Amino acid sequence: MFSEIITVGDEILRGDILNSNARWLAKRLTALGVVVRRITSVGDDVEEIKSVLCEAIRRSNTYIFVTGGLGPTRDDMTMAAVAEALGRNLVLSREGLRWVKEKYQRAKERGLIEDESMTPSRLKMAMIPEGATPLYNPLGAATSVKLEVSGTKIFVLPGVPAEMIAIFESIESEIKGVKPCHKCLKVHTRDESSIASLLDEVHEKYGVRVASYPKIKAGEDFWVELRLSSDDDAVVERSFAFLKQQLEIRGIKVDELVEDGDDEWRAEVEKLKEMSGGRRRS
């Protein structure tokens, strides 16, 4: 199963913000057993968005995720670009319109806005490509969508991280992959080249994929992080035991690493869910 991620926004290309959405999606998709082949960032430009989306579709991915550019302003043009790329019209989603109205009605009830009427800018957030399935956004007003083209499932999600995460989690059960098996080691050495031949031996002996990442952290020593991965858990375990033993024989200290969680915005997501009522009204 292969996937590509397309993030949209001039602010990414200017370096104003980190591309945290791509990182989060890549980690989550990898954990689900989906191989992310490319991550592409483009600005708020219809032609650029169309170009990268059409290219990704031609590469026969199982999934494509597009994030960003779903808001009410002029520079939010992702839905229009997706529709043009697929040769479809933009149409008003009845379900999306109901959700947008509901969001602004709630905002007025809470005293956040004075007027909840459906202006053209607000209606824009309920416009979707013809034939797409609208996805409910529990934390924002912009409607997301999913659609399928030539066997590729395309998900168009908001750029606001908490909104993207909440919607992704609502469709995560649709993402099917081959769960990878892996282990990570922290190798206490300053010289990555000194263990290169051993890593080659592990790869040849067990057929596992071996990735090596030199690390340094302020106030700490240098080390090398190793990642062993395979489709076979038993193979990973055997290669891990062999590598750890060989490193320790060489007098190199080794620690097993537990990977960081992928819920950097978990507190924000839960807080916004609580503020918004958490679930859509029926």
MOQUIZI-V57578 format. One record per helix or strand of 2 or more residues. SS is the DSSP state (h for helix, s for strand). FROM is the first residue (numbers start at 0). TO is the last residue. Records with the same first field share a line. If there is no record, write none. Layout:
SS = FROM-TO + FROM-TO
This chain:
s = 1-7 + 34-41 + 62-66 + 89-91 + 126-128 + 132-134 + 143-148 + 151-156 + 180-186 + 208-215 + 221-229 + 253-256
h = 9-12 + 19-30 + 45-57 + 77-84 + 93-108 + 119-123 + 160-173 + 191-205 + 232-248 + 265-275
